[in-house]
Amino acid sequence: MSIDFVVATPHDAVHFNDVHRNYTASAGYLVCNNIYNRMVLTEWYNFDGSYPDLATHWEMLDGARRWRFHLNQAARWQDGVPFTAHDVTYTHLHAKKMGYTGAMFLTDVEDIVAVNDYTVDYHLSGPNSGFLVQLGNFIFSHFLPRHLYEGTDWDTNPHNLKPVGSGPFRLVEWEKGKQIVLEKVKNHWGPQPEIDRLILKIQPDRDECVKMVVRGEADFFPQDTLTYDRLHLIDGADNVELMRNKGPGMALLDFNHGSPLWADQRRREAIAKAVNRADIAKIADPGTSFAWDHYLLESVGWAFNPDARAPGFDLDGAEQLLNESGLTRDASGARGRIRLYFMEIFHGHRALAAIVARNLSALGFTVEHEGLTSVDWSRRIRREHDFDLIIVGGTMAPDIDITSTKYSSTGLNNMGLHHNKDADAAYAAGRSAMSRAERGVHYRRLQEVWQRDCEFVPLLWYGTYYARSKRFFGWADQLDYSIPWWHWGRIRPVAEQ
């Protein structure tokens, strides 16, 4: 009898190549976590290090300027071709050359060299003791089969839609708008899946996704499907286990630092002073999510700076700063229009956008706030920087260095066009330090810089809610976070008593 594991998800796939273009929280993102592999795996809640994936072991050399990875020689692509170091060098060097998403955490990589078929060296421009976290934290660092991609245009390569991965599942069906079906790879080179099929049911109604799990029609749904205001939907469901945790990141308000509107720091500080966290606290879940004014999560204790806090609510002070900066009200009391965007797949960001819009209206701003699809966000925000303000998730666990792609001058995901030499210096010093204690000193300094210059405005330390079927075992938290939340290759049915 076939064993199916069903995931109810609100968002269909765009394609199945996140190393090319990443559409976080789409069904494609979930699929990629199960058909591809990374070099190493670092899960959000794991503060103790990385786990092997395609690499069996690794070495930090030349004072963290060179990282050597030894590959699993049993690894195979799903068409039977051996996985080698040449797949590694091709994928990441080409992604870096073209500026694709897979290069997001490869900013300081100068070269990648295949020492032999199963050994590969990453040569960095400077020391980076946190490189493993960058390489293992997100699925868009996965590898592609060189023999199917080299010499092609990644925009049009047919394997974006018919992927050949190295993971434990293969894609067998994609009925757009309805479902995506994966089946286990027989005689997989790694851990053998204990479920036969992984089925993603596309259900745009988030309430219905939750109800599908409650009714036993699905076993799981992804993050941000069950939100605080939907918890009542699982009341009394004996077949469901609820994981209710403080999240691994925060929601924050970021500026378009490339716009003359925010060139004067007094204006950024005024916006920060206009944010009323008492309003944000009304949508928080006590003990799970919090209106947050720090620049890092308290859970990252080794790097947390309790003294670095955003300005408190002070409308009079905000008015004064805006007037001093030359951004005064006109005769009607208006100060101008602000375009505020968020990614619509993150349900909680909609409520935050409405709160920020109301808060800023007290200063005379007309705030147009709008949710964008993943595709529009990638184009308009990441590539074109066509906005005034954005609400975005700032993932800051387990290591603050993963934020460098967003907030360092050379970061490939620097949507806000940050260019702060003191922040860059703090990142560089943190990477150069060899112990966690030393790194923490520099990252606490980084938070001081963010506070001093009002680089962004922290809003909410978000919570996570995972309601999952009791029929299965092998979730990330049950395996010491040695696998990502979105990887289901270790899931197995619970034996009936």
FIDO-967082 format. One record per residue (C-alpha): x, y, z; residue number from 1. Coordinates in nm, 3 decimals. Layout:
<pts>
((X; Y; Z); NUM)
...
</pts>
This chain:
<pts>
((0.000; 0.000; 0.000); 1)
((0.140; 0.339; -0.103); 2)
((0.225; 0.580; 0.179); 3)
((0.140; 0.941; 0.088); 4)
((0.246; 1.252; 0.276); 5)
((0.025; 1.549; 0.185); 6)
((0.112; 1.917; 0.226); 7)
((-0.158; 2.183; 0.183); 8)
((0.001; 2.504; 0.056); 9)
((-0.153; 2.836; -0.053); 10)
((0.097; 2.913; -0.329); 11)
((0.168; 2.722; -0.648); 12)
((0.517; 2.686; -0.794); 13)
((0.671; 2.922; -1.048); 14)
((0.948; 2.679; -1.138); 15)
((1.182; 2.431; -0.966); 16)
((1.520; 2.604; -0.975); 17)
((1.564; 2.830; -0.673); 18)
((1.936; 2.866; -0.735); 19)
((1.829; 3.064; -1.043); 20)
((1.532; 3.264; -0.912); 21)
((1.406; 3.219; -0.558); 22)
((1.036; 3.254; -0.480); 23)
((1.030; 3.195; -0.107); 24)
((0.724; 3.017; 0.035); 25)
((0.604; 2.906; -0.308); 26)
((0.536; 2.539; -0.368); 27)
((0.849; 2.542; -0.585); 28)
((1.058; 2.633; -0.281); 29)
((0.914; 2.337; -0.092); 30)
((0.976; 2.102; -0.384); 31)
((1.337; 2.217; -0.424); 32)
((1.405; 2.126; -0.061); 33)
((1.320; 1.766; -0.147); 34)
((1.464; 1.714; -0.495); 35)
((1.798; 1.894; -0.453); 36)
((2.085; 1.895; -0.205); 37)
((2.315; 2.157; -0.055); 38)
((2.675; 2.121; 0.054); 39)
((2.580; 2.137; 0.422); 40)
((2.258; 2.196; 0.616); 41)
((2.209; 2.464; 0.880); 42)
((1.859; 2.494; 1.022); 43)
((1.722; 2.814; 1.181); 44)
((1.690; 2.674; 1.532); 45)
((2.027; 2.499; 1.538); 46)
((2.290; 2.717; 1.703); 47)
((2.548; 2.440; 1.730); 48)
((2.668; 2.405; 1.373); 49)
((2.604; 2.252; 1.034); 50)
((2.528; 1.898; 0.926); 51)
((2.652; 1.707; 0.620); 52)
((2.444; 1.695; 0.306); 53)
((2.651; 1.644; -0.011); 54)
((2.971; 1.700; 0.186); 55)
((3.074; 1.425; 0.426); 56)
((3.322; 1.651; 0.608); 57)
((3.506; 1.980; 0.558); 58)
((3.808; 2.182; 0.668); 59)
((3.860; 2.550; 0.742); 60)
((4.203; 2.642; 0.600); 61)
((4.429; 2.947; 0.568); 62)
((4.269; 3.127; 0.860); 63)
((3.914; 3.078; 0.720); 64)
((4.014; 3.216; 0.379); 65)
((3.971; 2.875; 0.220); 66)
((3.711; 2.606; 0.288); 67)
((3.764; 2.253; 0.161); 68)
((3.469; 2.015; 0.121); 69)
((3.492; 1.640; 0.071); 70)
((3.193; 1.512; -0.126); 71)
((2.996; 1.195; -0.075); 72)
((3.126; 0.970; -0.352); 73)
((2.800; 0.774; -0.358); 74)
((2.596; 1.080; -0.459); 75)
((2.415; 1.052; -0.791); 76)
((2.186; 1.266; -0.999); 77)
((1.845; 1.115; -1.055); 78)
((1.943; 1.022; -1.413); 79)
((2.227; 0.808; -1.276); 80)
((2.517; 1.046; -1.350); 81)
((2.762; 1.078; -1.058); 82)
((2.758; 1.402; -0.861); 83)
((3.109; 1.556; -0.862); 84)
((3.302; 1.866; -0.765); 85)
((3.251; 1.993; -1.121); 86)
((2.878; 2.027; -1.057); 87)
((2.967; 2.241; -0.754); 88)
((3.210; 2.470; -0.935); 89)
((2.981; 2.513; -1.234); 90)
((2.663; 2.589; -1.038); 91)
((2.799; 2.843; -0.794); 92)
((3.048; 3.015; -1.026); 93)
((2.785; 3.057; -1.297); 94)
((2.526; 3.179; -1.045); 95)
((2.780; 3.430; -0.917); 96)
((2.877; 3.543; -1.268); 97)
((2.514; 3.600; -1.364); 98)
((2.398; 3.743; -1.033); 99)
((2.143; 3.468; -0.978); 100)
((1.988; 3.397; -0.639); 101)
((2.228; 3.110; -0.569); 102)
((2.508; 3.365; -0.539); 103)
((2.333; 3.550; -0.257); 104)
((2.576; 3.424; 0.007); 105)
((2.880; 3.395; -0.220); 106)
((2.977; 3.763; -0.219); 107)
((3.321; 3.699; -0.072); 108)
((3.391; 3.391; -0.287); 109)
((3.674; 3.469; -0.530); 110)
((3.703; 3.126; -0.686); 111)
((3.583; 2.767; -0.650); 112)
((3.833; 2.499; -0.750); 113)
((3.780; 2.127; -0.802); 114)
((4.085; 1.970; -0.636); 115)
((3.969; 1.636; -0.774); 116)
((3.632; 1.483; -0.860); 117)
((3.528; 1.464; -0.496); 118)
((3.711; 1.751; -0.329); 119)
((3.636; 2.119; -0.381); 120)
((3.789; 2.439; -0.238); 121)
((3.606; 2.769; -0.191); 122)
((3.861; 3.053; -0.199); 123)
((3.741; 3.366; -0.021); 124)
((3.853; 3.728; -0.051); 125)
((3.904; 3.739; 0.325); 126)
((3.853; 3.524; 0.633); 127)
((3.497; 3.411; 0.702); 128)
((3.452; 3.183; 1.001); 129)
((3.073; 3.189; 0.947); 130)
((3.083; 3.064; 0.590); 131)
((2.909; 2.732; 0.667); 132)
((2.597; 2.912; 0.787); 133)
((2.582; 3.110; 0.466); 134)
((2.627; 2.800; 0.253); 135)
((2.372; 2.584; 0.435); 136)
((2.089; 2.804; 0.557); 137)
((1.868; 2.835; 0.247); 138)
((1.768; 2.605; -0.038); 139)
((1.886; 2.845; -0.308); 140)
((2.242; 2.733; -0.233); 141)
((2.162; 2.393; -0.388); 142)
((2.349; 2.250; -0.688); 143)
((2.239; 2.182; -1.044); 144)
((2.355; 1.902; -1.278); 145)
((2.628; 2.054; -1.492); 146)
((2.565; 1.807; -1.773); 147)
((2.210; 1.942; -1.814); 148)
((2.274; 2.315; -1.763); 149)
((2.620; 2.404; -1.889); 150)
((2.603; 2.602; -2.214); 151)
((2.231; 2.676; -2.174); 152)
((2.032; 2.985; -2.082); 153)
((1.905; 2.927; -1.729); 154)
((1.601; 3.142; -1.807); 155)
((1.475; 2.890; -2.061); 156)
((1.635; 2.558; -1.961); 157)
((1.354; 2.296; -1.969); 158)
((1.488; 2.130; -1.653); 159)
((1.362; 2.428; -1.451); 160)
((1.019; 2.269; -1.503); 161)
((1.131; 1.906; -1.527); 162)
((1.407; 1.899; -1.267); 163)
((1.675; 1.635; -1.228); 164)
((1.799; 1.658; -0.872); 165)
((2.015; 1.456; -0.637); 166)
((1.763; 1.440; -0.353); 167)
((1.537; 1.162; -0.228); 168)
((1.230; 1.260; -0.433); 169)
((1.169; 1.316; -0.804); 170)
((0.899; 1.526; -0.965); 171)
((0.640; 1.316; -1.152); 172)
((0.345; 1.552; -1.194); 173)
((0.264; 1.923; -1.185); 174)
((-0.100; 2.011; -1.245); 175)
((-0.085; 2.388; -1.220); 176)
((-0.317; 2.535; -0.963); 177)
((-0.406; 2.192; -0.826); 178)
((-0.120; 1.972; -0.714); 179)
((0.244; 1.872; -0.742); 180)
((0.337; 1.507; -0.696); 181)
((0.681; 1.373; -0.608); 182)
((0.774; 1.008; -0.569); 183)
((1.062; 0.858; -0.377); 184)
((1.383; 0.775; -0.560); 185)
((1.434; 0.402; -0.536); 186)
((1.779; 0.300; -0.417); 187)
((1.861; 0.661; -0.337); 188)
((2.230; 0.711; -0.257); 189)
((2.146; 0.875; 0.079); 190)
((1.891; 0.805; 0.351); 191)
((1.599; 0.611; 0.203); 192)
((1.259; 0.782; 0.215); 193)
((0.993; 0.591; 0.404); 194)
((0.704; 0.757; 0.227); 195)
((0.622; 0.671; -0.133); 196)
((0.475; 0.998; -0.251); 197)
((0.497; 1.359; -0.143); 198)
((0.188; 1.546; -0.265); 199)
((0.151; 1.923; -0.247); 200)
((-0.213; 2.031; -0.273); 201)
((-0.251; 2.390; -0.391); 202)
((-0.524; 2.560; -0.188); 203)
((-0.515; 2.943; -0.202); 204)
((-0.752; 2.975; 0.095); 205)
((-0.530; 2.959; 0.405); 206)
((-0.824; 2.872; 0.629); 207)
((-0.898; 2.574; 0.409); 208)
((-0.533; 2.461; 0.424); 209)
((-0.561; 2.446; 0.801); 210)
((-0.896; 2.268; 0.787); 211)
((-0.751; 2.006; 0.549); 212)
((-0.502; 1.904; 0.819); 213)
((-0.773; 1.906; 1.085); 214)
((-0.992; 1.682; 0.867); 215)
((-0.701; 1.445; 0.800); 216)
((-0.690; 1.531; 0.428); 217)
((-0.337; 1.674; 0.465); 218)
((-0.051; 1.624; 0.708); 219)
((0.120; 1.964; 0.709); 220)
((0.116; 2.317; 0.574); 221)
((0.406; 2.565; 0.544); 222)
((0.496; 2.857; 0.766); 223)
((0.265; 3.160; 0.768); 224)
((-0.040; 2.953; 0.674); 225)
((-0.156; 2.911; 1.033); 226)
((-0.141; 3.253; 1.198); 227)
((-0.239; 3.375; 1.544); 228)
((-0.586; 3.474; 1.424); 229)
((-0.644; 3.124; 1.282); 230)
((-0.547; 2.917; 1.587); 231)
((-0.914; 2.860; 1.669); 232)
((-0.939; 2.647; 1.355); 233)
((-0.749; 2.362; 1.521); 234)
((-0.930; 2.371; 1.855); 235)
((-1.029; 2.020; 1.959); 236)
((-0.842; 1.848; 1.675); 237)
((-0.709; 1.531; 1.840); 238)
((-0.521; 1.424; 1.526); 239)
((-0.309; 1.742; 1.516); 240)
((0.004; 1.838; 1.706); 241)
((0.070; 2.214; 1.732); 242)
((0.424; 2.350; 1.742); 243)
((0.404; 2.706; 1.875); 244)
((0.746; 2.871; 1.897); 245)
((0.923; 3.201; 1.896); 246)
((1.035; 3.250; 1.539); 247)
((1.389; 3.265; 1.398); 248)
((1.355; 3.619; 1.264); 249)
((1.181; 3.951; 1.279); 250)
((0.968; 4.168; 1.058); 251)
((1.124; 4.506; 1.000); 252)
((1.067; 4.830; 0.813); 253)
((1.345; 4.909; 0.567); 254)
((1.422; 5.226; 0.376); 255)
((1.524; 5.272; 0.016); 256)
((1.863; 5.418; 0.103); 257)
((1.919; 5.496; -0.264); 258)
((1.635; 5.750; -0.259); 259)
((1.701; 6.117; -0.176); 260)
((1.393; 6.099; 0.045); 261)
((1.587; 5.911; 0.316); 262)
((1.939; 6.052; 0.264); 263)
((1.899; 6.268; 0.575); 264)
((1.919; 6.046; 0.881); 265)
((1.678; 6.273; 1.067); 266)
((1.400; 6.158; 0.835); 267)
((1.474; 5.791; 0.899); 268)
((1.477; 5.855; 1.271); 269)
((1.145; 6.040; 1.242); 270)
((0.986; 5.739; 1.077); 271)
((1.121; 5.519; 1.355); 272)
((0.975; 5.753; 1.619); 273)
((0.635; 5.743; 1.449); 274)
((0.605; 5.364; 1.483); 275)
((0.383; 5.284; 1.779); 276)
((0.471; 4.939; 1.910); 277)
((0.168; 4.948; 2.137); 278)
((-0.034; 4.905; 1.817); 279)
((0.191; 4.621; 1.704); 280)
((0.157; 4.448; 2.041); 281)
((-0.218; 4.416; 1.977); 282)
((-0.152; 4.171; 1.692); 283)
((0.120; 3.977; 1.878); 284)
((0.075; 3.645; 2.059); 285)
((0.211; 3.681; 2.415); 286)
((0.493; 3.435; 2.475); 287)
((0.526; 3.355; 2.103); 288)
((0.554; 3.686; 1.915); 289)
((0.644; 4.032; 2.039); 290)
((0.645; 4.395; 1.936); 291)
((1.022; 4.426; 1.907); 292)
((1.257; 4.725; 1.916); 293)
((1.596; 4.550; 1.922); 294)
((1.810; 4.494; 1.614); 295)
((1.870; 4.124; 1.683); 296)
((1.669; 3.848; 1.844); 297)
((1.736; 3.786; 2.210); 298)
((1.755; 3.414; 2.131); 299)
((2.088; 3.471; 1.953); 300)
((2.235; 3.533; 2.296); 301)
((2.602; 3.512; 2.198); 302)
((2.565; 3.817; 1.970); 303)
((2.265; 4.003; 2.116); 304)
((2.316; 4.365; 2.222); 305)
((2.043; 4.457; 2.474); 306)
((2.140; 4.825; 2.461); 307)
((2.088; 4.868; 2.086); 308)
((1.724; 4.967; 2.050); 309)
((1.522; 5.161; 1.796); 310)
((1.387; 5.504; 1.896); 311)
((1.071; 5.495; 2.104); 312)
((0.732; 5.632; 2.001); 313)
((0.752; 6.014; 1.996); 314)
((0.531; 6.196; 1.745); 315)
((0.639; 6.543; 1.858); 316)
((1.002; 6.445; 1.818); 317)
((0.928; 6.300; 1.476); 318)
((0.758; 6.624; 1.365); 319)
((1.056; 6.826; 1.478); 320)
((1.307; 6.605; 1.297); 321)
((1.111; 6.617; 0.971); 322)
((1.079; 6.995; 0.989); 323)
((1.449; 7.033; 1.062); 324)
((1.530; 6.814; 0.763); 325)
((1.325; 7.036; 0.532); 326)
((1.038; 6.790; 0.488); 327)
((0.762; 7.020; 0.607); 328)
((0.385; 7.007; 0.576); 329)
((0.211; 7.205; 0.303); 330)
((-0.082; 7.439; 0.361); 331)
((-0.321; 7.147; 0.381); 332)
((-0.107; 6.969; 0.640); 333)
((0.021; 6.707; 0.398); 334)
((0.381; 6.596; 0.375); 335)
((0.366; 6.379; 0.065); 336)
((0.311; 6.027; -0.058); 337)
((0.502; 5.717; 0.051); 338)
((0.492; 5.381; -0.129); 339)
((0.511; 5.093; 0.118); 340)
((0.525; 4.733; -0.004); 341)
((0.528; 4.389; 0.151); 342)
((0.531; 4.036; 0.010); 343)
((0.172; 3.915; 0.007); 344)
((0.258; 3.553; 0.090); 345)
((0.360; 3.668; 0.440); 346)
((0.018; 3.718; 0.591); 347)
((0.138; 3.899; 0.902); 348)
((0.312; 4.168; 0.702); 349)
((-0.024; 4.295; 0.575); 350)
((-0.136; 4.387; 0.927); 351)
((0.200; 4.548; 1.001); 352)
((0.177; 4.754; 0.682); 353)
((-0.166; 4.882; 0.786); 354)
((-0.031; 4.980; 1.129); 355)
((0.271; 5.161; 0.985); 356)
((0.048; 5.341; 0.733); 357)
((-0.179; 5.465; 1.014); 358)
((0.117; 5.570; 1.226); 359)
((0.277; 5.769; 0.943); 360)
((-0.051; 5.936; 0.851); 361)
((-0.022; 6.120; 1.184); 362)
((0.285; 6.292; 1.037); 363)
((0.095; 6.403; 0.728); 364)
((0.206; 6.125; 0.495); 365)
((-0.029; 5.947; 0.258); 366)
((0.095; 5.590; 0.263); 367)
((0.000; 5.359; -0.022); 368)
((0.062; 5.006; 0.103); 369)
((0.038; 4.706; -0.124); 370)
((0.127; 4.338; -0.122); 371)
((0.334; 4.205; -0.411); 372)
((0.356; 3.855; -0.550); 373)
((0.689; 3.674; -0.521); 374)
((0.755; 3.736; -0.889); 375)
((0.676; 4.108; -0.868); 376)
((0.879; 4.139; -0.548); 377)
((1.181; 3.982; -0.714); 378)
((1.162; 4.226; -1.003); 379)
((1.037; 4.547; -0.844); 380)
((1.204; 4.537; -0.503); 381)
((1.514; 4.320; -0.542); 382)
((1.621; 4.426; -0.890); 383)
((1.464; 4.764; -0.960); 384)
((1.453; 4.908; -0.604); 385)
((1.126; 5.080; -0.694); 386)
((0.986; 5.165; -0.349); 387)
((1.010; 5.406; -0.057); 388)
((0.959; 5.164; 0.233); 389)
((0.925; 4.788; 0.259); 390)
((0.825; 4.548; 0.533); 391)
((1.045; 4.244; 0.506); 392)
((1.147; 3.944; 0.711); 393)
((1.494; 3.971; 0.860); 394)
((1.605; 3.616; 0.934); 395)
((1.864; 3.655; 1.208); 396)
((1.908; 3.307; 1.351); 397)
((2.115; 3.109; 1.400); 398)
((2.391; 3.352; 1.294); 399)
((2.367; 3.725; 1.236); 400)
((2.617; 3.705; 0.951); 401)
((2.346; 3.575; 0.718); 402)
((2.200; 3.928; 0.727); 403)
((2.506; 4.057; 0.541); 404)
((2.346; 3.978; 0.207); 405)
((2.080; 4.240; 0.287); 406)
((2.264; 4.503; 0.490); 407)
((2.623; 4.511; 0.367); 408)
((2.720; 4.734; 0.075); 409)
((2.810; 4.442; -0.150); 410)
((2.526; 4.209; -0.044); 411)
((2.348; 4.053; -0.340); 412)
((2.011; 4.087; -0.167); 413)
((2.072; 4.449; -0.065); 414)
((1.718; 4.556; -0.155); 415)
((1.742; 4.871; 0.054); 416)
((2.071; 4.981; -0.109); 417)
((2.248; 5.002; 0.227); 418)
((2.596; 5.150; 0.212); 419)
((2.736; 5.193; 0.560); 420)
((3.113; 5.160; 0.594); 421)
((3.095; 5.102; 0.969); 422)
((2.844; 4.819; 0.925); 423)
((3.067; 4.669; 0.654); 424)
((3.365; 4.688; 0.890); 425)
((3.171; 4.515; 1.170); 426)
((3.067; 4.233; 0.937); 427)
((3.427; 4.190; 0.818); 428)
((3.562; 4.186; 1.174); 429)
((3.301; 3.929; 1.279); 430)
((3.396; 3.700; 0.993); 431)
((3.766; 3.731; 1.076); 432)
((3.721; 3.631; 1.440); 433)
((3.778; 3.263; 1.505); 434)
((3.573; 3.212; 1.821); 435)
((3.204; 3.274; 1.878); 436)
((3.284; 3.498; 2.174); 437)
((3.508; 3.718; 1.958); 438)
((3.251; 3.727; 1.680); 439)
((2.986; 3.835; 1.928); 440)
((3.188; 4.145; 2.018); 441)
((3.184; 4.265; 1.658); 442)
((2.822; 4.179; 1.595); 443)
((2.716; 4.370; 1.905); 444)
((2.904; 4.662; 1.754); 445)
((2.711; 4.609; 1.431); 446)
((2.384; 4.654; 1.619); 447)
((2.517; 4.978; 1.765); 448)
((2.584; 5.103; 1.412); 449)
((2.234; 5.006; 1.298); 450)
((2.091; 5.193; 1.597); 451)
((2.312; 5.500; 1.552); 452)
((2.234; 5.540; 1.183); 453)
((1.875; 5.409; 1.191); 454)
((1.949; 5.165; 0.909); 455)
((1.609; 5.000; 0.948); 456)
((1.327; 4.984; 1.204); 457)
((1.259; 4.656; 1.390); 458)
((0.887; 4.590; 1.429); 459)
((0.795; 4.238; 1.536); 460)
((0.972; 3.925; 1.657); 461)
((0.738; 3.686; 1.485); 462)
((0.619; 3.349; 1.605); 463)
((0.584; 3.026; 1.411); 464)
((0.290; 2.789; 1.417); 465)
((0.320; 2.441; 1.273); 466)
((0.016; 2.218; 1.301); 467)
((0.107; 1.871; 1.184); 468)
((-0.049; 1.531; 1.162); 469)
((0.028; 1.289; 1.442); 470)
((0.047; 1.012; 1.180); 471)
((0.413; 1.088; 1.104); 472)
((0.746; 1.119; 1.282); 473)
((1.072; 1.266; 1.156); 474)
((1.017; 1.640; 1.167); 475)
((1.314; 1.875; 1.196); 476)
((1.272; 1.934; 1.571); 477)
((1.256; 1.556; 1.631); 478)
((1.588; 1.508; 1.449); 479)
((1.795; 1.771; 1.633); 480)
((1.735; 2.018; 1.347); 481)
((1.974; 1.818; 1.131); 482)
((1.741; 1.872; 0.834); 483)
((1.546; 2.178; 0.717); 484)
((1.182; 2.223; 0.815); 485)
((1.083; 2.186; 0.450); 486)
((1.265; 1.856; 0.389); 487)
((1.053; 1.545; 0.434); 488)
((1.296; 1.271; 0.336); 489)
((1.311; 1.140; 0.694); 490)
((0.936; 1.145; 0.756); 491)
((0.794; 0.804; 0.841); 492)
((0.453; 0.684; 0.949); 493)
((0.404; 0.627; 1.320); 494)
((0.345; 0.260; 1.389); 495)
((-0.008; 0.186; 1.500); 496)
((-0.032; 0.072; 1.860); 497)
</pts>
